[in-house]
Amino acid sequence: MKQMAMENDSSVTEFILIGLTEKSELQGPLFFLFLVNYIVTVVGNSSLMILICLNSHLHTPMYFFLFNLSFLDFCYSFVFTPKMLMGFLLERNIISYSGCMTQLFFFCFFVNSECYVLTAMAYDRYVAICQPLLYTVIMSPKTCSLLMLGSHLMGFAGAMVHTGCMIRLIFCDSNTINHYMCDIFPLLQLSCSSTYVNELVTSAVVGTIVILCSLIILMSYALILFNIIHMSSGKGWSKAMGTCGSHIVAVGLFYGSGILTYVKPTSTESVGQGKFFSVFHTLVVPMLNPLIYSLRNKDVKLALKRTLKKIIN
């Protein structure tokens, strides 16, 4: 009877997103700042995907993985950025319960998938540098497709677990989310039922993903470093570092900002810092990835020149 009464009290049908700040004088500048960020993210990632599709010399395993990474970042930006931008223009940024759960699902799906894609890219670099003669055999189109399928399936499974656990919670009266999107921890703070299972499952799923992916990435680069040290040619050493540099920066930014965002703060004053790191993780990193992989990449620059030449002629 007590449980039935609690379920009847679960009357929340919508949530109010507070956003980054409640200061009215900052709403306008922040709107234009993140609008520019949104445009650069969409244009940058879509341009990189188009270049990879149109240029046959980019039809290699490395660029196949890069295409998938850009696709995830492209989709990722549509999950919460439009709603966040609306929040700067509206007095109350309201999202329905079903919309909130949908946003949470796709957010978890794309983040989890990106972890696995970055891991697959590290393995690809290991094979390219440490097993160059067997590279085309090991990283065959079938292997690459299976790696990406596995990445997306694992991401989907993780998102289903997180969203399923969130749906089972009861939300009574409080419906104001101290965030600019429906994320796991801000939602857990609103629940009037026990969140122990959710916290346990979240720790288990996130811990497994981070430990598994980190181990594979670290092992790949440890073997790459060992191989580079024993290279007699300085040119080979330089080329090996050049092919890995962009990926190391991307991994560092993604995991570094993710750890700073989701490691639970020990004090309440860290909530603002958590939002700042979350902005970097969810908005800045997807914008930087196409720049990181293209600015010093000769193949991408060549593809851009060829494509522009075709368009002009």
Salt bridges, closest charged atoms under 4 A:
ASP124 OD2 - ARG125 NH2 2.80
GLU199 OE2 - LYS264 NZ 3.92
